[in-house]
Amino acid sequence: MNELHFIETQEHRRFAEFCDACRRYRYIGLCYGAPGVGKTVSAETYSAWRRLQALADLTRTTVPSAVESSAHQDFAHQALFYTVPVAVSLGQLARDVNQLRMQLNYVLMATNMVNIRQPQHVEHDLVELIIIDEADRLGAVPLEQVRDIYDRSHLGVVLIGMPGIERRLARYPQLYSRIGFVHHFRPLSAIEMRQVVPHLWQNMTANNEALDETLSADVLLAIMRITGGNFRLIQRLLSQLERIMAINRLSAATKEALETARTSLIIGAT
């Protein structure tokens, strides 16, 4: 699921509502789910983080004219997205988050989220939510830094991690007592897979006239059974299916081609 072909699933809408609640009530929220179900992509989409990365050169002196006002809606959630690096060092999380907050503030001012004549002299913090991905990488000290950032900033915070992180955080009562919402990010339902899989396949084969853009009912059911609603696994399986069809000069997807594609993948935790 890339940015160009992002599909707004029911689970993404539930995630957005969860983030809205954390932002509105200034709570710490905990989101967990199996790898590959779409947590990171949903968080990046909610925060328009790729759009912000494209504006990484913003400085205080360029705020007034750096960004078109049409970008206003892109950052309406006023949320920043941060991925915890492997073996995050002491103090690194706080420095990284503070730098991203300044960067997002410049963008919010530039997109007229607030009317400021001389933004280079203003210290307003317009950020309302901090989303921290790969929170499983946080040790005791970085988690204490998260609590300190939350207590000092009065912002909403969302921690995203793997199943089991909710039990691990329970060992840190000072942080755990501040968690107001918990969201389990689930795989696609069978109903949504019937819509999402054909849509992804059409996008994948759109530029190849030799391939049929439709999937037969038995192939679709097999894909649903193999992937179990895991978005990343669906994409990998469809990509492999397209490759197998091209090698064998097949125009339509068959169960035999799908089985060949499946055997070339590692099916399991992704």
C-alpha positions as CSV (number, residue, x, y, z in Angstrom):
1,M,0.0,0.0,0.0
2,N,1.9,3.0,-1.2
3,E,0.9,6.7,-1.0
4,L,-0.3,6.8,-4.6
5,H,-2.7,4.0,-4.2
6,F,-3.6,4.3,-0.5
7,I,-6.9,2.6,0.2
8,E,-9.0,4.0,3.0
9,T,-10.1,0.9,4.8
10,Q,-12.4,0.6,7.7
11,E,-9.4,-0.2,10.0
12,H,-7.7,3.0,8.8
13,R,-10.9,5.0,9.6
14,R,-10.9,3.4,13.1
15,F,-7.3,4.3,13.5
16,A,-8.0,7.9,12.5
17,E,-10.8,8.2,15.0
18,F,-8.5,6.8,17.7
19,C,-5.9,9.4,16.8
20,D,-8.5,12.2,16.8
21,A,-9.6,11.1,20.3
22,C,-6.0,11.2,21.6
23,R,-5.4,14.6,20.0
24,R,-8.7,16.0,21.3
25,Y,-8.5,14.8,24.9
26,R,-4.6,15.1,25.1
27,Y,-4.3,11.4,26.2
28,I,-1.6,8.9,25.5
29,G,-2.9,6.2,23.2
30,L,-1.5,2.8,22.5
31,C,-2.0,1.1,19.1
32,Y,-0.8,-2.4,18.5
33,G,-1.2,-4.9,15.7
34,A,0.6,-7.7,13.8
35,P,3.3,-6.6,11.3
36,G,2.0,-5.9,7.8
37,V,-1.5,-4.9,8.7
38,G,-1.0,-1.2,7.8
39,K,-0.3,0.6,11.1
40,T,2.7,2.6,9.7
41,V,1.1,3.6,6.4
42,S,-2.1,4.6,8.2
43,A,-0.1,6.8,10.6
44,E,1.9,8.4,7.8
45,T,-1.3,9.1,5.9
46,Y,-3.0,10.5,9.0
47,S,-0.1,12.9,9.6
48,A,0.6,13.6,5.9
49,W,4.2,12.8,6.9
50,R,5.5,12.2,3.4
51,R,4.2,15.6,2.4
52,L,6.0,17.1,5.3
53,Q,9.3,15.3,4.4
54,A,9.1,17.0,1.0
55,L,9.2,20.3,2.9
56,A,12.2,19.5,5.0
57,D,14.1,22.6,3.9
58,L,11.8,25.0,5.6
59,T,13.4,27.5,7.9
60,R,12.0,30.4,9.8
61,T,13.0,32.9,7.1
62,T,11.1,31.0,4.4
63,V,7.9,30.3,6.3
64,P,5.7,33.1,4.8
65,S,6.1,32.0,1.2
66,A,7.6,28.5,1.3
67,V,4.3,26.5,0.9
68,E,1.1,27.1,-1.1
69,S,-1.9,27.7,1.0
70,S,-3.5,24.7,-0.8
71,A,-1.5,22.4,1.5
72,H,-3.5,23.6,4.5
73,Q,-5.7,20.6,4.5
74,D,-2.8,18.2,4.3
75,F,-1.7,19.0,7.9
76,A,-5.2,19.6,9.4
77,H,-4.5,17.0,12.1
78,Q,-1.4,18.9,13.3
79,A,0.3,15.6,14.0
80,L,3.9,14.6,13.7
81,F,5.2,11.1,12.9
82,Y,8.4,9.7,14.4
83,T,10.0,6.3,13.9
84,V,12.1,5.2,16.8
85,P,15.6,4.2,15.5
86,V,17.2,1.0,16.5
87,A,19.0,1.3,19.8
88,V,17.9,4.8,20.4
89,S,20.4,6.6,22.6
90,L,19.9,8.6,25.8
91,G,18.3,11.9,25.0
92,Q,18.0,11.1,21.2
93,L,14.3,10.7,21.3
94,A,13.7,14.1,22.9
95,R,16.0,15.9,20.5
96,D,14.5,14.2,17.4
97,V,10.9,14.9,18.5
98,N,11.8,18.6,19.3
99,Q,13.3,19.0,15.9
100,L,10.3,17.5,14.2
101,R,8.0,19.7,16.2
102,M,9.8,22.8,15.1
103,Q,9.7,21.6,11.5
104,L,6.0,20.9,11.6
105,N,5.3,24.3,13.3
106,Y,7.0,26.1,10.4
107,V,4.8,24.2,7.9
108,L,1.6,24.9,9.9
109,M,2.4,28.6,9.9
110,A,3.3,28.5,6.2
111,T,0.0,26.8,5.4
112,N,-2.0,29.5,7.3
113,M,-3.0,27.3,10.1
114,V,-2.5,30.5,12.1
115,N,-2.2,34.1,10.9
116,I,1.3,35.3,12.0
117,R,2.9,38.4,10.4
118,Q,6.4,37.6,11.7
119,P,6.6,33.9,12.5
120,Q,10.3,34.0,13.0
121,H,9.6,35.7,16.4
122,V,6.7,33.5,17.5
123,E,7.2,30.5,19.8
124,H,3.6,29.1,19.5
125,D,3.4,25.3,19.4
126,L,0.7,24.4,16.9
127,V,1.4,20.6,17.1
128,E,-1.4,18.7,18.8
129,L,-0.4,15.0,18.4
130,I,2.9,13.0,18.4
131,I,2.8,9.6,16.8
132,I,5.7,7.3,17.7
133,D,6.1,4.2,15.6
134,E,8.2,1.2,16.5
135,A,7.6,1.9,20.1
136,D,8.8,-1.7,20.9
137,R,12.3,-0.3,20.6
138,L,11.9,2.0,23.5
139,G,13.7,1.0,26.7
140,A,13.0,2.2,30.2
141,V,14.8,5.5,29.9
142,P,13.3,6.5,26.5
143,L,9.9,5.6,27.8
144,E,10.5,7.9,30.7
145,Q,11.4,10.6,28.1
146,V,8.0,10.0,26.4
147,R,6.3,10.5,29.7
148,D,8.3,13.7,30.3
149,I,7.5,15.0,26.8
150,Y,3.8,14.3,27.4
151,D,3.7,15.9,30.8
152,R,5.6,19.0,29.7
153,S,3.9,19.6,26.3
154,H,0.3,18.7,27.1
155,L,0.0,17.1,23.7
156,G,-1.7,13.9,22.7
157,V,0.7,11.0,22.1
158,V,0.2,7.7,20.2
159,L,2.5,4.8,20.7
160,I,2.5,2.1,17.9
161,G,3.9,-1.3,18.4
162,M,3.5,-5.1,18.2
163,P,1.1,-7.2,20.1
164,G,2.3,-7.6,23.6
165,I,3.5,-4.0,24.0
166,E,0.4,-3.4,26.1
167,R,1.6,-6.0,28.7
168,R,5.1,-4.7,28.6
169,L,4.1,-1.1,29.3
170,A,2.1,-2.2,32.3
171,R,5.4,-2.7,34.0
172,Y,5.9,1.1,33.9
173,P,3.0,2.3,36.1
174,Q,3.7,6.1,35.8
175,L,3.5,5.9,32.0
176,Y,0.8,3.2,31.9
177,S,-1.5,5.2,34.1
178,R,-1.5,8.0,31.5
179,I,-2.8,5.8,28.7
180,G,-6.3,6.8,27.9
181,F,-7.1,4.8,24.8
182,V,-6.0,1.5,23.3
183,H,-6.5,0.4,19.7
184,H,-6.0,-3.1,18.2
185,F,-5.2,-2.6,14.5
186,R,-6.7,-5.7,12.9
187,P,-6.2,-7.3,9.4
188,L,-8.7,-6.8,6.6
189,S,-12.0,-8.4,7.0
190,A,-13.3,-10.9,4.4
191,I,-15.7,-8.3,3.1
192,E,-13.0,-5.7,2.7
193,M,-10.6,-8.2,1.1
194,R,-13.2,-8.7,-1.7
195,Q,-12.9,-5.0,-2.5
196,V,-9.3,-4.3,-1.7
197,V,-7.6,-7.3,-3.5
198,P,-9.2,-6.6,-6.9
199,H,-8.5,-2.9,-6.6
200,L,-4.8,-3.6,-5.8
201,W,-4.6,-6.1,-8.7
202,Q,-6.1,-3.5,-11.1
203,N,-3.5,-0.9,-10.1
204,M,-0.7,-3.5,-10.4
205,T,-1.8,-4.6,-14.0
206,A,-3.0,-1.2,-15.3
207,N,0.1,-0.6,-17.4
208,N,0.3,-4.2,-18.8
209,E,-2.3,-4.8,-21.5
210,A,-1.3,-8.5,-21.7
211,L,-2.7,-9.2,-18.2
212,D,-6.3,-9.5,-17.3
213,E,-7.3,-6.9,-14.7
214,T,-9.9,-9.1,-13.1
215,L,-9.5,-12.0,-10.7
216,S,-11.7,-15.1,-10.9
217,A,-13.8,-16.0,-7.8
218,D,-11.7,-19.1,-6.9
219,V,-8.4,-17.2,-7.3
220,L,-9.7,-14.3,-5.1
221,L,-10.8,-16.8,-2.4
222,A,-7.4,-18.5,-2.5
223,I,-5.7,-15.1,-2.0
224,M,-8.0,-14.4,0.9
225,R,-7.2,-17.7,2.5
226,I,-3.4,-17.5,2.0
227,T,-3.0,-13.9,3.3
228,G,-5.5,-13.8,6.1
229,G,-6.1,-10.1,5.4
230,N,-2.5,-9.0,5.9
231,F,-2.0,-6.0,3.6
232,R,1.8,-6.5,3.2
233,L,1.4,-10.1,2.4
234,I,-1.4,-9.4,-0.1
235,Q,0.9,-7.0,-2.0
236,R,3.8,-9.4,-2.0
237,L,1.7,-12.3,-3.2
238,L,0.1,-10.2,-6.0
239,S,3.6,-8.9,-7.1
240,Q,4.9,-12.5,-7.2
241,L,1.7,-13.6,-9.1
242,E,2.3,-10.9,-11.7
243,R,5.9,-12.0,-12.1
244,I,4.9,-15.7,-12.5
245,M,2.3,-14.8,-15.1
246,A,4.8,-12.7,-17.1
247,I,7.3,-15.5,-17.1
248,N,4.7,-18.1,-18.3
249,R,3.0,-15.6,-20.7
250,L,-0.3,-16.0,-19.0
251,S,-3.0,-13.5,-19.5
252,A,-5.3,-14.5,-16.7
253,A,-4.5,-15.4,-13.1
254,T,-5.0,-19.1,-12.3
255,K,-4.9,-21.1,-9.1
256,E,-1.8,-22.9,-10.4
257,A,0.0,-19.7,-11.0
258,L,-1.1,-18.4,-7.5
259,E,0.2,-21.6,-5.9
260,T,3.6,-21.2,-7.6
261,A,3.7,-17.6,-6.4
262,R,2.8,-18.7,-2.9
263,T,5.6,-21.3,-2.7
264,S,8.2,-18.6,-3.5
265,L,7.1,-16.5,-0.5
266,I,7.8,-17.0,3.2
267,I,4.2,-17.1,4.6
268,G,4.0,-16.2,8.2
269,A,5.1,-13.2,10.3
270,T,5.9,-10.4,8.0
